Amino acid sequence: MAKIHATAVIDPRARLLDDVEIGPYVVIEGEVEFGAGCVVGPFCRFEGPTTIAGGNRFISHASIGAPPQDLKFKGAPTRLEIGPGNVFREFVNIHRGTPGGGGVTRLGAHGLYMIGAHIAHDCQVGDWVIFANNGTLAGHVHVGSYATVGALTAIHQFCSVGEYAFIGGGTIATKDVLPFMKTVGSRPARCFGPNSVGLERRGFSEERLRALKTAWRFLHSSKLTTSEALSRISADLSDAPDAMRLLEFIKASERGVILANG
């Protein structure tokens, strides 16, 4: 059975599965479902429709499932979906989707969202991500699995952040952020090549790292245009899946990507 503090206010439409713990002064409004083993600390607020998978932990003062900050939003029934095993620290806020953006904001599994992180409407976030303090996403942003968003970083609406990307603190990203790479800086942000240390910690082999470093040398070369660099990657690294993923990401970008010159 769920363990609910006497001061919590819970809508009868909410659904709490086994072993859910709800702390003091929590407010749950609307169709909000908590999976087994979720723990909610004091002063958190939840609004639905929101589905939260098992094993999530909300430390305190989080705002989860609030309406989107979109002037076009008129109260349509949009959703928030959160995968299992995430940790949400103090004052994290996550908004539901909008009809024009697909109707769903979606977070994956096993992420760490530190103090003040903000996930806006219609964002799609992968698994095992880290958002440092006050890392923020505008609407419609896609973040790949294993990405790290540094403290005080802002990602512009409709941008994509590739998997395993590392974004340094204070970055303003107005273009797409390359997978596997380190990107940092404000107006313009710059890419500094593969996140070698982080990728090693994730189990990348020397062969995989070598291929990514070679791809970056092509992209960073002053003797090659971007098109020429992409051709070299395609020709020389066709047997390296990570390099091909990098190539695919760049070709699919609609906003352009952040490179060494911003």
C-alpha positions as CSV (number, residue, x, y, z in Angstrom):
1,M,0.0,0.0,0.0
2,A,1.1,3.6,-0.6
3,K,2.4,5.6,2.3
4,I,0.8,9.1,2.3
5,H,1.6,11.9,4.7
6,A,-1.4,13.4,6.4
7,T,-0.8,16.9,4.9
8,A,-0.7,15.7,1.3
9,V,-3.6,16.7,-1.0
10,I,-4.3,14.0,-3.6
11,D,-6.9,14.1,-6.4
12,P,-9.2,11.0,-6.4
13,R,-8.3,10.5,-10.1
14,A,-4.6,9.9,-9.2
15,R,-3.3,6.3,-9.1
16,L,-0.6,5.2,-6.7
17,L,0.8,1.7,-7.1
18,D,2.5,-0.4,-4.4
19,D,5.1,1.1,-2.1
20,V,4.7,4.7,-3.3
21,E,5.7,7.2,-0.6
22,I,4.1,10.7,-0.6
23,G,5.7,13.3,1.7
24,P,4.4,16.4,3.5
25,Y,2.5,19.1,1.7
26,V,2.6,17.3,-1.7
27,V,-0.2,18.3,-4.2
28,I,-1.3,15.8,-6.8
29,E,-4.0,17.1,-9.2
30,G,-5.7,15.3,-12.1
31,E,-4.8,12.0,-13.7
32,V,-1.4,11.3,-12.3
33,E,-0.1,7.7,-12.1
34,F,2.9,6.7,-10.0
35,G,4.6,3.3,-10.6
36,A,5.7,1.1,-7.8
37,G,8.4,2.3,-5.5
38,C,8.2,6.0,-6.3
39,V,9.2,8.4,-3.5
40,V,8.0,12.0,-3.4
41,G,9.6,14.5,-1.0
42,P,7.9,17.5,0.6
43,F,6.2,20.4,-1.3
44,C,6.2,18.8,-4.7
45,R,3.3,19.5,-7.1
46,F,2.1,17.1,-9.9
47,E,-0.5,17.8,-12.6
48,G,-2.0,15.4,-15.1
49,P,-2.4,13.7,-17.4
50,T,1.0,12.4,-16.3
51,T,2.4,8.9,-16.1
52,I,5.5,8.2,-13.9
53,A,7.1,4.8,-14.1
54,G,8.4,2.9,-11.1
55,G,11.4,3.8,-9.0
56,N,11.4,7.6,-9.5
57,R,12.5,9.8,-6.7
58,F,11.5,13.5,-6.3
59,I,13.5,15.2,-3.6
60,S,11.4,18.4,-2.9
61,H,9.7,21.4,-4.4
62,A,9.5,19.8,-7.9
63,S,6.8,20.9,-10.4
64,I,5.9,18.0,-12.6
65,G,3.3,18.0,-15.4
66,A,2.3,21.7,-15.4
67,P,0.7,23.2,-18.5
68,P,3.2,24.3,-21.2
69,Q,4.4,27.9,-21.4
70,D,3.0,28.4,-24.8
71,L,0.6,31.2,-25.7
72,K,-1.2,29.0,-28.2
73,F,-2.1,26.4,-25.6
74,K,-5.8,26.5,-24.7
75,G,-6.0,23.6,-22.3
76,A,-6.0,20.6,-24.7
77,P,-5.5,17.2,-23.1
78,T,-1.7,16.7,-23.5
79,R,0.6,14.5,-21.5
80,L,3.8,14.0,-19.7
81,E,5.5,10.5,-19.6
82,I,8.5,9.7,-17.4
83,G,10.4,6.4,-17.5
84,P,11.7,4.5,-14.6
85,G,14.5,5.1,-12.1
86,N,15.1,8.9,-12.4
87,V,16.2,11.3,-9.7
88,F,14.7,14.8,-9.6
89,R,16.3,17.2,-7.3
90,E,15.0,20.4,-5.8
91,F,12.9,22.8,-7.9
92,V,13.0,20.7,-11.1
93,N,10.1,21.6,-13.4
94,I,8.8,19.6,-16.4
95,H,5.9,20.6,-18.6
96,R,3.3,18.6,-20.5
97,G,3.2,18.7,-24.3
98,T,1.2,20.8,-26.8
99,P,-1.1,19.7,-29.6
100,G,1.2,21.2,-32.2
101,G,4.3,19.4,-30.9
102,G,2.8,15.9,-30.7
103,G,1.0,16.3,-27.4
104,V,3.6,14.5,-25.3
105,T,6.7,15.5,-23.3
106,R,8.7,12.3,-22.7
107,L,11.6,11.5,-20.4
108,G,13.5,8.2,-20.5
109,A,15.0,6.1,-17.7
110,H,17.7,6.5,-15.0
111,G,18.4,10.2,-15.5
112,L,19.7,12.7,-12.9
113,Y,18.0,16.1,-13.0
114,M,19.8,18.4,-10.6
115,I,18.5,21.5,-8.9
116,G,16.4,23.8,-11.1
117,A,16.6,21.8,-14.3
118,H,13.8,22.7,-16.7
119,I,12.3,20.5,-19.4
120,A,9.8,22.4,-21.5
121,H,6.8,21.2,-23.6
122,D,7.2,18.5,-26.2
123,C,10.8,17.7,-25.3
124,Q,12.0,14.1,-25.9
125,V,14.8,13.0,-23.6
126,G,16.6,9.7,-23.6
127,D,18.0,7.4,-20.9
128,W,20.9,7.9,-18.5
129,V,21.1,11.6,-19.1
130,I,22.5,14.1,-16.6
131,F,21.2,17.7,-16.3
132,A,23.3,19.8,-13.9
133,N,21.9,22.7,-11.9
134,N,19.7,25.0,-14.0
135,G,20.2,23.1,-17.2
136,T,17.3,24.1,-19.4
137,L,15.5,23.0,-22.5
138,A,13.2,25.2,-24.6
139,G,10.3,23.5,-26.3
140,H,10.6,20.7,-28.8
141,V,14.2,19.8,-28.0
142,H,15.5,16.2,-28.4
143,V,18.2,14.9,-26.2
144,G,19.9,11.6,-26.9
145,S,20.7,8.9,-24.3
146,Y,23.9,9.4,-22.1
147,A,24.0,13.1,-22.8
148,T,25.2,15.6,-20.2
149,V,23.8,19.1,-20.0
150,G,26.0,21.4,-17.9
151,A,24.9,23.9,-15.3
152,L,23.3,27.1,-16.4
153,T,23.1,25.8,-20.0
154,A,20.2,26.7,-22.3
155,I,19.2,24.8,-25.4
156,H,17.2,26.6,-28.0
157,Q,13.8,25.3,-29.2
158,F,13.7,22.6,-31.9
159,C,17.4,21.8,-31.3
160,S,18.7,18.3,-31.0
161,V,21.5,17.1,-28.7
162,G,23.1,13.8,-29.8
163,E,23.7,10.8,-27.7
164,Y,26.8,10.9,-25.4
165,A,27.2,14.6,-26.0
166,F,28.8,16.6,-23.2
167,I,27.7,20.2,-23.0
168,G,29.8,22.4,-20.7
169,G,28.4,24.8,-18.1
170,G,27.0,28.1,-19.3
171,T,26.6,27.0,-22.9
172,I,24.0,28.7,-25.1
173,A,23.2,26.2,-27.9
174,T,21.2,27.6,-30.8
175,K,22.2,24.8,-33.2
176,D,22.2,21.0,-32.9
177,V,24.9,19.6,-30.6
178,L,27.0,16.8,-32.0
179,P,26.8,13.3,-30.5
180,F,30.0,12.0,-28.7
181,M,31.5,15.5,-28.6
182,K,32.3,18.2,-26.1
183,T,30.5,21.5,-26.7
184,V,30.8,24.6,-24.6
185,G,30.5,28.4,-24.8
186,S,27.9,31.1,-25.3
187,R,27.2,33.0,-28.5
188,P,28.7,31.2,-30.2
189,A,29.2,27.9,-28.6
190,R,32.0,25.8,-30.0
191,C,32.7,22.1,-30.3
192,F,36.1,20.8,-29.0
193,G,36.1,17.3,-30.3
194,P,35.3,13.9,-28.8
195,N,34.5,13.6,-25.1
196,S,37.2,11.1,-24.7
197,V,37.2,10.8,-20.9
198,G,33.4,10.5,-20.7
199,L,33.3,8.0,-23.5
200,E,36.0,5.8,-21.9
201,R,34.0,5.8,-18.7
202,R,31.0,4.6,-20.7
203,G,33.1,1.7,-22.0
204,F,34.1,2.9,-25.5
205,S,37.0,0.9,-26.8
206,E,40.2,2.6,-28.1
207,E,39.1,1.6,-31.7
208,R,35.8,3.5,-31.3
209,L,37.5,6.5,-29.9
210,R,40.1,6.5,-32.6
211,A,37.4,6.5,-35.3
212,L,35.7,9.5,-33.6
213,K,38.9,11.4,-33.3
214,T,39.6,10.8,-37.0
215,A,36.1,12.0,-37.9
216,W,36.7,15.1,-35.8
217,R,40.0,15.8,-37.6
218,F,38.1,15.9,-40.9
219,L,35.4,18.2,-39.5
220,H,38.0,20.5,-37.8
221,S,40.3,20.7,-40.8
222,S,40.8,24.2,-42.2
223,K,41.6,22.6,-45.6
224,L,38.2,20.9,-46.0
225,T,34.8,22.4,-46.4
226,T,32.1,20.7,-44.3
227,S,30.8,18.9,-47.4
228,E,34.3,17.6,-48.1
229,A,34.8,16.6,-44.5
230,L,31.5,14.6,-44.6
231,S,32.7,12.9,-47.8
232,R,36.0,11.9,-46.2
233,I,34.2,10.5,-43.2
234,S,31.8,8.5,-45.4
235,A,34.7,7.1,-47.5
236,D,37.3,6.5,-44.8
237,L,35.2,5.5,-41.8
238,S,32.4,3.5,-43.4
239,D,33.1,0.5,-41.1
240,A,33.0,2.7,-37.9
241,P,29.3,2.8,-36.6
242,D,29.9,5.8,-34.3
243,A,31.4,7.8,-37.2
244,M,28.5,6.9,-39.4
245,R,26.1,7.9,-36.7
246,L,27.9,11.3,-36.5
247,L,27.6,11.6,-40.2
248,E,23.9,10.8,-40.1
249,F,23.3,13.3,-37.4
250,I,24.9,16.1,-39.3
251,K,23.1,15.3,-42.5
252,A,19.7,15.2,-40.7
253,S,20.2,18.5,-38.9
254,E,17.7,21.2,-39.9
255,R,19.2,23.9,-37.7
256,G,22.8,23.3,-38.5
257,V,25.3,21.8,-36.1
258,I,27.8,23.4,-33.7
259,L,31.4,23.0,-34.9
260,A,34.7,24.5,-33.9
261,N,33.9,27.9,-35.2
262,G,30.4,27.9,-33.6
